[in-house]
């Protein structure tokens, strides 16, 4: 049996996809409770205020482009992209200030 060794980036992409699929439980999108559980369990260190259900609901509304009350995979990727961009900006600012 051939074991495929993923690069760091490939592994990260696989994790992003698998976390969504696991949270969606076979559905095409995340409902409110599933989205909140995903955010709290997987993004709590990056996002502040994940324990506040109203903050998570507001975040969900902001992501829900088609206003169906759910977060699709594409809408979820918007959040992932936003977080990646924010981390990149923080790292750039830290480097410019002489940080690690």
N, C-alpha and C positions, 0 to 999 in steps of 0.2 A: 504494500500500500504506500503510495507516494504522499508524503506530508508536505503541504505547501507552507512555506515560511513567508508570512506577510511582512512587508516593510512597515516602519512605524506609521507612515501616513495611510497605507492600505488598512492596517489594523484599526486606526482611528476612524476611518470612513466606515469600516465594517461595524464598529461599535456604535456609531451614530445611527446607522440603519437598524441594527439589531435591537437597540434600546427602544426605538420607535415601534418596531414590529412587535416586540414583546409587550410593550405597554398598550398597544392597540388591540392585542388579543385576536388577531385574525380579521379585524375590521380595517377599513381604509383610512380611518381618521380617529383622533383621540377625543373623547368626550371630556367634560369638565373634571370629573374625578380622576380619570386616567392621566390627563394632562397635569393636574396638580401633583399626583404621585410621582410622575416622571420628573417634574421640575424639582420637587423636594428631595427626591432620592438621588438624582444624578447631577443637578446643577446648583445645589445649595451653597457650595463653596465659591462659585463664581457670581451667582446672583444673590443679592441681599433680599431679605424680606420674603423668602419662600414659605415661611410659616404662616404668613398672612394670606388667608384665602381670598380676601378682597384684592390684594395686590396681584395674586396669580390670576384671578378672574379678569382683572384689567389687562394684564399681559396677554391673556388668551383673546380678549376682544380686539386688541391691537393687531394680533397675528391673523385673525379670522377674516381674511380678505373677502370671502364670498358670503359672510354673515350667516353661516349655517349653524352656528353654535358649537362647532367642532374645529379641531386643528388637523388639517390634512398633512401628509408628508411634506408637500411643497411649502406649506405654511410653517411647519416645524423647521424646515431648512432655513427659512428666513431668520428664525431665532438663533439657530446655530451660526449662521453667517454673521449676524449682529454680534454675538458673543465672541466669535473669532476676531472680528474687526476691533472690538473693544480691547481684547487682550493684546492684540498687536499694537494698538495705540499706547496702552499702558507700558508695554515693553519698550517701545521707542522713546517714550518720555523718561522712563527709568534709565535707559542707556544714555540719553542726552544729558541727564543729571548726574551721570557718573555711577549709576547703580549697576547691579549685576545683570 
